[in-house]
Amino acid sequence: MKGLKDNYKQALGIKPDFAECHSNLGAALQLLNQTEQALASYEKAISLKKDLNTAISGLGMVLLNKGEHAEGLDKLRQGDGSIFFNIKSGLSIK
């Protein structure tokens, strides 16, 4: 995953306004438990492309993981539109 993160950063060095790449970098950082950096990447992606659902949903998951539940759920609703909760398996975004 670290190599993938480096690839996204290299791509952003070439095209810094590539919103989808910022969102993908956020996802890679999230998997590496680099929460604050993931948050910044998702926010940058959203600032470049206001309706980028993957970035909005990713931001929602980061906020949920940080304990900011109301804000996280709000972003998830904006991004994907539907949130389901199953008592046995937990949160599911569809």
C-alpha positions as CSV (number, residue, x, y, z in Angstrom):
1,M,0.0,0.0,0.0
2,K,2.9,2.3,0.7
3,G,4.0,2.0,-2.9
4,L,0.6,2.9,-4.1
5,K,0.6,5.9,-1.9
6,D,3.9,7.0,-3.4
7,N,2.5,6.5,-7.0
8,Y,-0.5,8.7,-6.2
9,K,1.8,11.4,-4.8
10,Q,4.0,11.2,-7.9
11,A,0.9,11.6,-10.1
12,L,-0.2,14.6,-8.1
13,G,3.2,16.1,-8.7
14,I,2.4,16.0,-12.4
15,K,-1.2,17.0,-12.2
16,P,-2.0,18.6,-8.8
17,D,-5.6,19.4,-9.6
18,F,-6.6,15.7,-10.3
19,A,-9.4,15.3,-7.8
20,E,-9.9,11.5,-8.2
21,C,-6.2,11.0,-7.5
22,H,-6.5,13.0,-4.3
23,S,-9.4,10.8,-3.3
24,N,-7.5,7.6,-4.1
25,L,-4.6,8.9,-2.1
26,G,-7.0,9.5,0.8
27,A,-8.2,5.8,0.6
28,A,-4.6,4.5,0.5
29,L,-3.7,6.7,3.5
30,Q,-6.8,5.6,5.4
31,L,-5.7,1.9,4.9
32,L,-2.3,2.9,6.3
33,N,-4.0,4.4,9.4
34,Q,-2.7,7.8,8.4
35,T,-6.0,9.5,9.4
36,E,-5.1,13.1,9.3
37,Q,-3.4,12.8,6.0
38,A,-6.3,10.9,4.6
39,L,-8.7,13.6,5.9
40,A,-6.6,16.3,4.1
41,S,-6.5,14.3,0.8
42,Y,-10.3,13.8,0.8
43,E,-10.9,17.5,1.6
44,K,-8.6,18.5,-1.2
45,A,-10.4,16.2,-3.6
46,I,-13.8,17.7,-2.6
47,S,-12.5,21.2,-2.9
48,L,-11.5,20.4,-6.5
49,K,-14.7,18.5,-7.4
50,K,-17.6,19.2,-5.1
51,D,-19.7,16.1,-6.2
52,L,-16.9,13.5,-6.0
53,N,-18.8,10.7,-4.2
54,T,-15.8,8.6,-3.5
55,A,-14.1,11.4,-1.7
56,I,-17.2,12.5,0.2
57,S,-17.9,8.9,1.4
58,G,-14.2,8.4,2.3
59,L,-14.3,11.6,4.3
60,G,-17.4,10.2,6.1
61,M,-15.6,7.0,7.0
62,V,-12.6,8.9,8.3
63,L,-14.8,11.1,10.4
64,L,-16.7,8.0,11.8
65,N,-13.4,6.4,12.7
66,K,-12.3,9.6,14.5
67,G,-15.5,9.4,16.6
68,E,-17.2,12.3,14.8
69,H,-20.3,10.3,14.2
70,A,-22.9,12.9,13.2
71,E,-20.5,14.6,10.7
72,G,-19.4,11.2,9.3
73,L,-22.9,9.9,8.8
74,D,-23.8,13.2,7.1
75,K,-20.9,12.9,4.7
76,L,-21.8,9.2,4.0
77,R,-25.4,10.3,3.2
78,Q,-24.1,13.0,0.8
79,G,-21.7,10.6,-0.9
80,D,-23.6,7.4,-1.5
81,G,-27.0,8.3,-0.3
82,S,-27.8,5.2,1.6
83,I,-26.5,3.9,5.0
84,F,-27.5,0.6,6.4
85,F,-26.7,-0.8,9.8
86,N,-26.8,-4.5,10.6
87,I,-26.6,-5.5,14.3
88,K,-24.4,-8.5,13.4
89,S,-22.1,-7.1,10.8
90,G,-22.1,-3.3,11.6
91,L,-22.2,-0.4,9.2
92,S,-22.7,-0.9,5.5
93,I,-22.7,1.7,2.9
94,K,-24.6,1.0,-0.4
